């Protein structure tokens, strides 16, 4: 991957949280205590998969090369009430401005906008309980334990939307990179021939104790908002900008400066409608290359019409004409927008703990009775069926949830086969 391709702003990765460790059945040796008393410890919790916001990186390129991440499994419990060690979490650094989606459902999981922000995107499974946890007045020596819960597994789509205050929007080769070089310390490539930036570039502008970030958005062509070229890939980076700067003066554009502006405006407005972008911002028109006779002539002829469309500043990035004034005006616009916005944009995390789902359904499938439901299937996965105590507990939970009563209503008979989560049981009555 060469330098121009090193900017990766979208990637799909697979994450797998650690499974919980199993609980254990164990008894200590002690006089006058049935079987010595239960002392089986719990299994450890599985590790989480965590995304961490970092300003040290500005691309998803590392995730482009490594697309699968696994957290550690919890250790199994031991005798003497020894809990298994929790599995190790795995932390994945992502650039600020990363938006996280569930790739299979399209659901938004989180936006990562703050330094050090942590988002758990796959939760480790709970550790299974050992038999010490099941001791009661009724069961002094329970032979019951649980398997650890499976860790979450997800396919995630990560999309980077740059965090910049000012976005430079223009046709290819209009001089945005030259402007960025003049107003900031960024050093994008520039050339005296038709040439366009292939990836967004950020530059910081400092004016006294105030600073702001400017993004050079790769050239927008007509039809970009509908996906022509890499239009949407580029336009998405202007979404969070406080100020949109329409840069005009493309010397190869056959129409007027007004036509050039309207072409850009049309693409941006269409993009806004498609992606429901609605937040306070300012807009500014900058006519670059005023040092060229053709551009200067167009500007003198059309500046009256342009000023009706918004604030207009004429500059020459090549000669530095009006650059300092542009820097000051951009700073004023950025401050104005930030003061107008009703809330400080914060990182959001949409994903919440999943509620326990007690819903289930029972139906006949040929000669089988099938029970489906996330919670009842989890119960089967975690139950150790090699002891009578565990089997009795399993039946008691099904009875408490109303499943046994429903089976009886359906006319279940001795010898019928019941299927839950891929496991088959023979009905022997209650």
N, C-alpha and C positions, 0 to 999 in steps of 0.2 A: 504494500500500500504506500503510494508516494505521498509527499507533503500535502498536495492539494486534496487528496482523498482522505487524509488523516482526520478531517473534520467529519465525524459521524454523528448525525442528529436523530437517528431512529434505529432501534435494534430490538429484536425479540429474543428473550432469554427464558430458560427453564430453571425454576427454583424448587428445591425439595427440602423441607424442614426435617429435622431429625425425628425418628420414631421414639416414643417413650419406652423406657426399660420395663421389663416384666416384674411384677411383684412375686414374692417367693413364699412357699409354705415351709415353715420350719418350727421346731419345738425345742425349747431349752430343757435341760435336765434339772428338775427341782422336786424335792420331796413334797408329797401331799398336794401336788398340783397336777390335774389331768394332763397326761402326756408331757409334763414338764412346763406347760404353758406355751402359747404361741409367741414366736419372736421373729416371724418372717417380715423382712423390711420391704419398703416400697421401691419400685423402680424409679430411676431418675427421669426428669423431663427431657424431651428432645430439644435440640438447639433450634433457635429461630433464624430465619434469613432476614437480614436487616439492610435497608438502603440508607446511606448516610450522605447528606449534602456536603459538598466540599468546593470551596472557591479555588482550590489548587488545580482543578482540571476544568476544561471547557468543552469537552467532547466525550462521546460515548464509545470512543474507539477501543478501549480496553475490553468492553463488553462485546464488541464486534468479534474479537478473537476468542474470547472464552464465553460460551453461551450457556453453560450449565453450572449451577452452584448447589452444593449440598451442605447442610449443617450436620453437626455430630449427633449420633444416637445416644439416648440415655442408657446408662448401665443398668443391669438387672439388680434387684434388691438381694440382700444376703441375710443369713441368720443373725441372731443377736441384735435384731431391730436395726440393722445397718441399711440405710437408704443408698440406692445406687447413685453414682455421680451423674449430674445433669450433663447432657450433651453440649458441646461448644457451639455458641452462636457463630454465624458467619456474617461479616459486615462487608458491604459492597459500596465503594465510594462512587457517587454520581455527581455531575456538575449541577450547580444551582440553576433552576429553571426546568428541571426534569419533571415530566408528567408521566405518571404510571397508570397503565390500563391493564385489566384482565384481557388477554388477547382472545380468549375463547368467547367471552360474553360481551366484550366492548365496554364493560363497567369501569368508570373512573375510580381508581384506588387512592391516589394521592398526588399532590403537587409539592415538590421539594424546592423551597425558595430561600431557606435560611441556612447559614453556616452551622454545621454540626447537627442539623435536624435528623432525627432517626425515625424511620418508618418500618414497622414489622410487616413484611409482605407475605410471609409464610410462617405460620406458628408451629412450633414444635409440639409433638403429641404429649399428653399427660402420661406420667409414669403409672404403671399398674399398682394397685394396692396389695401389700402382703397380708398374710393371714392374721397378723397382730392387729390389724385395723378392723377385723370382723369379729373380734371377741365381744361377747355380750353375756348378760346374766343367763340367757337361754343357751348360748353356744360358748362354752368355756374353752373348747379346743377345736375351733373351726378349721376345716381343711378347704379353705377358700382363698383364692388369689386371682388377680386380674392380669391379663396381658397389657402391655403398654399400648397407648393409642397411637395410631398412625400420624405422622407429621403431614402438614398440608403440602400439596404439590400443585404448582401453578405454572402456566405459560404467561409471561408478562411482556407487554409491549411498552418500551420506554421511548419517550419522545422529548427531545430537547427544544425548548423555546427560550431563546436568549433573553437574559435579563439586562436590557439596555434602556437608558432614558430617552435616547434620540435614535430614530431609525432613518437612514438616508435611502430614499426610494427614487429610482430613476431607470431609464433605459440603459442597455449595455453601453459602456464606453462614454458615459456622460461626465465622468470625472469624480465619482463618489470616493474612490480610493485616494485620489489626489487631495480631496477635501479632508479626508480622515487623517492623512499624513500631516497636513498643515495645522489642524486644530488639536491633534493629540500626539502621543508618543508612539502610536502604532506605525508599523512600516509595511503596509500592504504593497504588493507589486504594482507598479504603474509602467505604462509604455506609450510611446507616441503613435501607436497604430491601433486599429479596432481591437479591443481586448476587454474581457470582462472577468471580474472576480468569480471564482468558482465556489467559494464558500463564504459565509458571513464572517466578518472580522470586527473585533471590538477594540475601541481605543478610549482611554480615559483623558478627559479634559479637566485641567485644574485652573481655577480662577480664584486666587487668594485662598481662603479656607473652604471654598465650595468646589466640589468636583461632580462631574456627571459622566456617564458612559455613552458613547456614540457607536452605533452598529452600521457598518457598511453592508447593506443587503445586496446580494448579487443581482445583476440587471434583470428587470422585469420586462417581459415581452407581452405583446397583445395576446390575450387568451390565457394568461398565466393563472388567473383565478379559477379557470376551468381545468387546470392541470397541464396546460401546454408547456412544453419544456420541463423545467423543474419549478414551475410557478408556485404551486402550493408549498413545496418544500422551502422556498425562499420567503414567501409572504407570511408564513406562520410565525416567523421570527419578529415581526413588527407588533404582534398582539399586545405585548405588555409595555411597549414604548409610550412614554408620556408625551412625546412630540414626534410627529411625522413630518419629515422634510422632503418635499417633492423637488428633486434636483432636475432642472431643465438645461438645455443647451447642447443636445446631442447633434453634432454637426452633420450626421448622415441622415437625419430625419427630414423627410421632404416637406412636411407640413410646417405650420407656424408653431411658436412656443405655446400658444393657447391649445392647439391641437395636441401637442406633446403632453401638456398638463392633463387635458381631458382624457387622453389614452390611459395615463397612469391612474387618474382618479377613478375611472370606470373599473379598472381591474381591482383596485383596493376596495371600492364600495361593494363590488360583487363578492369579493372574498369576505368582507364583513357580514354580508347577509347570509352567506353559506355557513359561516362558523359562529354566528350570533355574538359578534364582538361589540360590546357596548360598555365603555368606561370613559371617564373624562380624559380628554387629551387636547392638545393644541396642534395646529397645522401651520406650516410655513412653506413658502415657495422660494427656492434659491435658483437664480439663473447663473450658471457657471460658464466659464470660457468667454467671459465678456471681453477678453483681450483679442478674440477672433473677430474680424470685421463682419462676417456674416451673422454671427450671434449678436454682436453689438447692434447691428442694423435692425435685426428682428426685435430686439429688446426695446429700442427707442420707438419703434413703430407700434409695439403692442403693450408697453408697460401700463398704459391706462386701463386696458381690458384686464390685464393680470392683477392689478391692484384691486379691482372689483371682486376678484376671487379670493383674496386674502393678502396677508403681509408678504411683500416681495423684497428680497435682498439680492443685488447683483454683485457677483464676486469673480475673481480670477484665482483659482487654486494654484495655477502655474506661477503667477507673479505675486501672489499674496494679497491682492487688492481686496479690501473690506473684510479680511479674515478675522481680525480682532473684533470688529463690530459684530460679525456673525457669532463668534464665541460668546460674547456678552449677551446677545439676544437669545441664544439657545439656553443659556443659564437662566435667564429671566423667565422664559417659557417653562422650563422644567420646574422651577420653584413655584410658578403659578399653578401648574397642574397638580403638583403634590399638595399644595394648600387647599385646592378645590376638592380633591377626592375625599369623600366622606369617611373613608376608612383606610387604614394603612394596610396595604396588601400583605396578607399573612399566608404562610404555608397552610395548606389544608390537607387533612387526612379524612377520607370518606369511609375507609374500611373500619368497621366496628367488629367487636366480638360477636360471633354468630350465636343467635339465640338457640336454646335447646329446642329441637323440633319433636314434639311428642305425637305429631300426626302420623298415622299409619293407615294402610288399607289392606284388606284381605280379599282375595278372589281365588276362584278355582281355575286351574289350568290342566285340563284333561283329568288325570287321576291324582293331581297334586293340589295342595292348598298352599298358596303363596302369600307371605306377609312381607310388605314393602314399607319402608320408612327409614329415614336417615338414622334416627335415634335407636330404633330397634335393631338395625343392622350393626350399629356401633356396639350395642350391647353384646351381640353375638361375637363380634371380632375380639372383644376384650374378656370374654368369659372363658375360664379354664374348665373344660368339661370332664376332666379325668377324675373328679371326686363327686360323691353323692351330695356333699354340702354345697358345692358350686351349682350342681344341677337344681337342687331345691331352691337356692337363691334365685336362679334364672327364672324358674317357674313362678316364684313369688312376685318378681318384678313384672312379668307378663300379666299376672292376675291384677296387680295394682294398677296397671295401665289400661285395663279393660279388655285386653286381647283374648284372655281365656274365655271370658263371658261371650265375646263375639264368636269365637270358634264353636262354642257349645250351641249358640243360636243357629249357626250354619249347619249343625248336625254332624259335627266331627265324630268319627267312630274309631274305636280301638284298632290300631294297625294302619290308620291313614298316615300318609307322608306329608309333613309340613316343611316348606322351604323358606328359610330366612337368609338373605344375603349370600346365597350360594351354598349354604349348609343345610343338610336334610336331617329332620328329626322324625321319629316315629311316635305317634300319639298313643300314650298308655293310660290316659285318664288322669284325673287330678286326685 
